[in-house]
Amino acid sequence: MFDAFLDALKLFLRGKLFRDFPSVVKRTLIGNAVAAVLLIVLAKVGLPLYVAIPIASIVAGALQPWLFKDLKYA
């Protein structure tokens, strides 16, 4: 199992794990941006960080299946 992880990591670092690597990067950045914007908005509204961070994380995590639903591996 550890060997499979290392092989996937090597392919990922070479940019050969996914068929459309730029699309994966774009979707990852979209998810991160949504989390960051939501965190900033919640903090500006006045929520303490120990509440705002879990909310932003849950929303960003819930977006991941939708963002990566059409992901194809090489």
N, CA, C and O atoms as a GROMACS GRO file, in nm:
protein
  296
    1MET      N    1   0.082  -0.118   0.000
    1MET     CA    2   0.000   0.000   0.000
    1MET      C    3   0.088   0.126   0.000
    1MET      O    4   0.058   0.224  -0.068
    2PHE      N    5   0.195   0.121   0.077
    2PHE     CA    6   0.287   0.234   0.080
    2PHE      C    7   0.352   0.254  -0.056
    2PHE      O    8   0.376   0.368  -0.097
    3ASP      N    9   0.382   0.145  -0.126
    3ASP     CA   10   0.440   0.155  -0.260
    3ASP      C   11   0.343   0.222  -0.358
    3ASP      O   12   0.384   0.302  -0.441
    4ALA      N   13   0.215   0.189  -0.347
    4ALA     CA   14   0.115   0.252  -0.434
    4ALA      C   15   0.108   0.402  -0.408
    4ALA      O   16   0.096   0.482  -0.500
    5PHE      N   17   0.116   0.439  -0.280
    5PHE     CA   18   0.117   0.581  -0.245
    5PHE      C   19   0.238   0.651  -0.305
    5PHE      O   20   0.226   0.759  -0.362
    6LEU      N   21   0.355   0.590  -0.292
    6LEU     CA   22   0.476   0.652  -0.345
    6LEU      C   23   0.472   0.664  -0.497
    6LEU      O   24   0.515   0.764  -0.554
    7ASP      N   25   0.418   0.560  -0.564
    7ASP     CA   26   0.406   0.567  -0.710
    7ASP      C   27   0.312   0.679  -0.752
    7ASP      O   28   0.341   0.754  -0.845
    8ALA      N   29   0.198   0.691  -0.683
    8ALA     CA   30   0.103   0.798  -0.715
    8ALA      C   31   0.164   0.934  -0.686
    8ALA      O   32   0.144   1.029  -0.762
    9LEU      N   33   0.238   0.946  -0.578
    9LEU     CA   34   0.304   1.072  -0.545
    9LEU      C   35   0.406   1.111  -0.651
    9LEU      O   36   0.414   1.227  -0.690
   10LYS      N   37   0.484   1.015  -0.698
   10LYS     CA   38   0.583   1.043  -0.803
   10LYS      C   39   0.515   1.088  -0.932
   10LYS      O   40   0.560   1.183  -0.997
   11LEU      N   41   0.406   1.021  -0.970
   11LEU     CA   42   0.332   1.061  -1.089
   11LEU      C   43   0.271   1.200  -1.072
   11LEU      O   44   0.272   1.281  -1.165
   12PHE      N   45   0.219   1.228  -0.953
   12PHE     CA   46   0.162   1.360  -0.928
   12PHE      C   47   0.266   1.469  -0.939
   12PHE      O   48   0.242   1.572  -1.001
   13LEU      N   49   0.382   1.447  -0.880
   13LEU     CA   50   0.487   1.549  -0.884
   13LEU      C   51   0.542   1.571  -1.024
   13LEU      O   52   0.591   1.679  -1.055
   14ARG      N   53   0.534   1.469  -1.109
   14ARG     CA   54   0.576   1.484  -1.248
   14ARG      C   55   0.464   1.541  -1.335
   14ARG      O   56   0.486   1.573  -1.452
   15GLY      N   57   0.343   1.553  -1.278
   15GLY     CA   58   0.230   1.604  -1.354
   15GLY      C   59   0.168   1.502  -1.447
   15GLY      O   60   0.104   1.539  -1.546
   16LYS      N   61   0.184   1.373  -1.417
   16LYS     CA   62   0.134   1.268  -1.505
   16LYS      C   63   0.028   1.181  -1.440
   16LYS      O   64  -0.010   1.079  -1.497
   17LEU      N   65  -0.021   1.219  -1.321
   17LEU     CA   66  -0.121   1.138  -1.254
   17LEU      C   67  -0.260   1.160  -1.314
   17LEU      O   68  -0.339   1.066  -1.324
   18PHE      N   69  -0.288   1.281  -1.356
   18PHE     CA   70  -0.418   1.316  -1.411
   18PHE      C   71  -0.405   1.343  -1.560
   18PHE      O   72  -0.300   1.385  -1.608
   19ARG      N   73  -0.513   1.321  -1.633
   19ARG     CA   74  -0.511   1.347  -1.777
   19ARG      C   75  -0.497   1.496  -1.806
   19ARG      O   76  -0.422   1.536  -1.895
   20ASP      N   77  -0.570   1.577  -1.730
   20ASP     CA   78  -0.569   1.722  -1.753
   20ASP      C   79  -0.521   1.791  -1.625
   20ASP      O   80  -0.602   1.842  -1.547
   21PHE      N   81  -0.390   1.792  -1.605
   21PHE     CA   82  -0.333   1.845  -1.481
   21PHE      C   83  -0.367   1.993  -1.458
   21PHE      O   84  -0.396   2.029  -1.344
   22PRO      N   85  -0.364   2.080  -1.560
   22PRO     CA   86  -0.402   2.219  -1.535
   22PRO      C   87  -0.546   2.234  -1.483
   22PRO      O   88  -0.574   2.324  -1.404
   23SER      N   89  -0.634   2.148  -1.526
   23SER     CA   90  -0.772   2.151  -1.477
   23SER      C   91  -0.777   2.115  -1.328
   23SER      O   92  -0.854   2.174  -1.252
   24VAL      N   93  -0.696   2.019  -1.287
   24VAL     CA   94  -0.691   1.981  -1.146
   24VAL      C   95  -0.639   2.096  -1.062
   24VAL      O   96  -0.693   2.125  -0.954
   25VAL      N   97  -0.535   2.163  -1.109
   25VAL     CA   98  -0.480   2.278  -1.037
   25VAL      C   99  -0.584   2.389  -1.028
   25VAL      O  100  -0.600   2.450  -0.922
   26LYS      N  101  -0.654   2.415  -1.138
   26LYS     CA  102  -0.757   2.520  -1.140
   26LYS      C  103  -0.867   2.490  -1.040
   26LYS      O  104  -0.911   2.578  -0.966
   27ARG      N  105  -0.913   2.365  -1.038
   27ARG     CA  106  -1.022   2.328  -0.946
   27ARG      C  107  -0.976   2.331  -0.801
   27ARG      O  108  -1.054   2.366  -0.712
   28THR      N  109  -0.852   2.295  -0.776
   28THR     CA  110  -0.799   2.304  -0.641
   28THR      C  111  -0.792   2.449  -0.595
   28THR      O  112  -0.826   2.480  -0.481
   29LEU      N  113  -0.747   2.536  -0.684
   29LEU     CA  114  -0.740   2.679  -0.649
   29LEU      C  115  -0.879   2.738  -0.626
   29LEU      O  116  -0.895   2.824  -0.540
   30ILE      N  117  -0.977   2.693  -0.702
   30ILE     CA  118  -1.114   2.740  -0.681
   30ILE      C  119  -1.162   2.700  -0.541
   30ILE      O  120  -1.219   2.781  -0.469
   31GLY      N  121  -1.139   2.575  -0.504
   31GLY     CA  122  -1.179   2.529  -0.371
   31GLY      C  123  -1.110   2.605  -0.260
   31GLY      O  124  -1.172   2.641  -0.160
   32ASN      N  125  -0.981   2.630  -0.277
   32ASN     CA  126  -0.906   2.706  -0.177
   32ASN      C  127  -0.954   2.850  -0.169
   32ASN      O  128  -0.962   2.907  -0.060
   33ALA      N  129  -0.985   2.909  -0.283
   33ALA     CA  130  -1.033   3.048  -0.284
   33ALA      C  131  -1.168   3.059  -0.216
   33ALA      O  132  -1.193   3.154  -0.141
   34VAL      N  133  -1.255   2.964  -0.241
   34VAL     CA  134  -1.387   2.966  -0.174
   34VAL      C  135  -1.369   2.957  -0.023
   34VAL      O  136  -1.434   3.031   0.052
   35ALA      N  137  -1.282   2.869   0.022
   35ALA     CA  138  -1.257   2.855   0.166
   35ALA      C  139  -1.199   2.982   0.224
   35ALA      O  140  -1.240   3.026   0.332
   36ALA      N  141  -1.104   3.042   0.154
   36ALA     CA  142  -1.040   3.164   0.206
   36ALA      C  143  -1.138   3.280   0.211
   36ALA      O  144  -1.143   3.353   0.310
   37VAL      N  145  -1.217   3.297   0.105
   37VAL     CA  146  -1.314   3.407   0.103
   37VAL      C  147  -1.419   3.387   0.212
   37VAL      O  148  -1.454   3.481   0.282
   38LEU      N  149  -1.468   3.266   0.226
   38LEU     CA  150  -1.567   3.238   0.328
   38LEU      C  151  -1.510   3.262   0.468
   38LEU      O  152  -1.578   3.317   0.554
   39LEU      N  153  -1.388   3.221   0.490
   39LEU     CA  154  -1.324   3.244   0.620
   39LEU      C  155  -1.311   3.393   0.649
   39LEU      O  156  -1.341   3.437   0.760
   40ILE      N  157  -1.269   3.469   0.551
   40ILE     CA  158  -1.254   3.614   0.571
   40ILE      C  159  -1.389   3.679   0.598
   40ILE      O  160  -1.400   3.764   0.686
   41VAL      N  161  -1.491   3.640   0.522
   41VAL     CA  162  -1.625   3.697   0.542
   41VAL      C  163  -1.678   3.663   0.681
   41VAL      O  164  -1.731   3.749   0.751
   42LEU      N  165  -1.663   3.538   0.721
   42LEU     CA  166  -1.712   3.499   0.853
   42LEU      C  167  -1.637   3.569   0.964
   42LEU      O  168  -1.697   3.606   1.066
   43ALA      N  169  -1.507   3.589   0.947
   43ALA     CA  170  -1.429   3.660   1.048
   43ALA      C  171  -1.468   3.807   1.053
   43ALA      O  172  -1.473   3.866   1.161
   44LYS      N  173  -1.495   3.868   0.937
   44LYS     CA  174  -1.536   4.009   0.934
   44LYS      C  175  -1.674   4.029   0.994
   44LYS      O  176  -1.704   4.134   1.051
   45VAL      N  177  -1.760   3.927   0.982
   45VAL     CA  178  -1.895   3.935   1.040
   45VAL      C  179  -1.886   3.936   1.192
   45VAL      O  180  -1.976   3.986   1.259
   46GLY      N  181  -1.780   3.880   1.245
   46GLY     CA  182  -1.760   3.884   1.388
   46GLY      C  183  -1.752   3.748   1.454
   46GLY      O  184  -1.740   3.739   1.576
   47LEU      N  185  -1.759   3.643   1.376
   47LEU     CA  186  -1.745   3.510   1.435
   47LEU      C  187  -1.601   3.488   1.480
   47LEU      O  188  -1.508   3.528   1.410
   48PRO      N  189  -1.583   3.425   1.595
   48PRO     CA  190  -1.445   3.393   1.636
   48PRO      C  191  -1.384   3.290   1.541
   48PRO      O  192  -1.455   3.213   1.477
   49LEU      N  193  -1.253   3.290   1.533
   49LEU     CA  194  -1.184   3.202   1.440
   49LEU      C  195  -1.209   3.054   1.469
   49LEU      O  196  -1.210   2.972   1.377
   50TYR      N  197  -1.230   3.018   1.595
   50TYR     CA  198  -1.254   2.878   1.627
   50TYR      C  199  -1.391   2.831   1.579
   50TYR      O  200  -1.419   2.711   1.581
   51VAL      N  201  -1.476   2.923   1.536
   51VAL     CA  202  -1.604   2.888   1.474
   51VAL      C  203  -1.594   2.905   1.321
   51VAL      O  204  -1.644   2.821   1.246
   52ALA      N  205  -1.529   3.011   1.276
   52ALA     CA  206  -1.522   3.042   1.133
   52ALA      C  207  -1.439   2.939   1.056
   52ALA      O  208  -1.475   2.902   0.944
   53ILE      N  209  -1.331   2.893   1.114
   53ILE     CA  210  -1.244   2.798   1.045
   53ILE      C  211  -1.314   2.665   1.018
   53ILE      O  212  -1.308   2.616   0.906
   54PRO      N  213  -1.380   2.604   1.118
   54PRO     CA  214  -1.451   2.479   1.086
   54PRO      C  215  -1.563   2.496   0.984
   54PRO      O  216  -1.584   2.408   0.901
   55ILE      N  217  -1.634   2.606   0.989
   55ILE     CA  218  -1.742   2.629   0.892
   55ILE      C  219  -1.684   2.640   0.751
   55ILE      O  220  -1.735   2.576   0.658
   56ALA      N  221  -1.579   2.720   0.734
   56ALA     CA  222  -1.516   2.734   0.602
   56ALA      C  223  -1.459   2.601   0.555
   56ALA      O  224  -1.465   2.570   0.436
   57SER      N  225  -1.402   2.524   0.646
   57SER     CA  226  -1.345   2.394   0.608
   57SER      C  227  -1.452   2.295   0.565
   57SER      O  228  -1.433   2.222   0.468
   58ILE      N  229  -1.564   2.293   0.635
   58ILE     CA  230  -1.672   2.202   0.600
   58ILE      C  231  -1.730   2.238   0.464
   58ILE      O  232  -1.756   2.150   0.382
   59VAL      N  233  -1.751   2.367   0.440
   59VAL     CA  234  -1.805   2.409   0.310
   59VAL      C  235  -1.707   2.375   0.198
   59VAL      O  236  -1.748   2.323   0.094
   60ALA      N  237  -1.579   2.404   0.217
   60ALA     CA  238  -1.479   2.373   0.114
   60ALA      C  239  -1.468   2.222   0.093
   60ALA      O  240  -1.455   2.177  -0.021
   61GLY      N  241  -1.474   2.145   0.198
   61GLY     CA  242  -1.469   2.000   0.186
   61GLY      C  243  -1.592   1.945   0.114
   61GLY      O  244  -1.582   1.848   0.039
   62ALA      N  245  -1.706   2.006   0.138
   62ALA     CA  246  -1.829   1.962   0.070
   62ALA      C  247  -1.826   1.996  -0.078
   62ALA      O  248  -1.892   1.930  -0.158
   63LEU      N  249  -1.750   2.098  -0.116
   63LEU     CA  250  -1.738   2.136  -0.257
   63LEU      C  251  -1.648   2.041  -0.336
   63LEU      O  252  -1.663   2.030  -0.458
   64GLN      N  253  -1.557   1.973  -0.271
   64GLN     CA  254  -1.458   1.891  -0.340
   64GLN      C  255  -1.520   1.783  -0.430
   64GLN      O  256  -1.477   1.769  -0.544
   65PRO      N  257  -1.619   1.706  -0.384
   65PRO     CA  258  -1.677   1.606  -0.475
   65PRO      C  259  -1.739   1.669  -0.599
   65PRO      O  260  -1.731   1.613  -0.709
   66TRP      N  261  -1.801   1.785  -0.583
   66TRP     CA  262  -1.862   1.853  -0.697
   66TRP      C  263  -1.754   1.906  -0.791
   66TRP      O  264  -1.768   1.895  -0.913
   67LEU      N  265  -1.648   1.963  -0.737
   67LEU     CA  266  -1.541   2.018  -0.820
   67LEU      C  267  -1.466   1.908  -0.898
   67LEU      O  268  -1.428   1.929  -1.013
   68PHE      N  269  -1.446   1.793  -0.835
   68PHE     CA  270  -1.366   1.688  -0.896
   68PHE      C  271  -1.448   1.572  -0.949
   68PHE      O  272  -1.395   1.461  -0.964
   69LYS      N  273  -1.574   1.594  -0.979
   69LYS     CA  274  -1.661   1.484  -1.023
   69LYS      C  275  -1.619   1.429  -1.159
   69LYS      O  276  -1.642   1.311  -1.186
   70ASP      N  277  -1.559   1.509  -1.244
   70ASP     CA  278  -1.519   1.464  -1.378
   70ASP      C  279  -1.370   1.440  -1.390
   70ASP      O  280  -1.316   1.442  -1.500
   71LEU      N  281  -1.303   1.418  -1.279
   71LEU     CA  282  -1.159   1.398  -1.276
   71LEU      C  283  -1.122   1.266  -1.343
   71LEU      O  284  -1.180   1.162  -1.311
   72LYS      N  285  -1.028   1.270  -1.434
   72LYS     CA  286  -0.981   1.150  -1.503
   72LYS      C  287  -0.833   1.129  -1.473
   72LYS      O  288  -0.752   1.221  -1.479
   73TYR      N  289  -0.801   1.005  -1.440
   73TYR     CA  290  -0.661   0.969  -1.415
   73TYR      C  291  -0.597   0.920  -1.543
   73TYR      O  292  -0.665   0.868  -1.632
   74ALA      N  293  -0.466   0.938  -1.553
   74ALA     CA  294  -0.394   0.896  -1.673
   74ALA      C  295  -0.381   0.746  -1.681
   74ALA      O  296  -0.323   0.694  -1.776
   0.00000   0.00000   0.00000
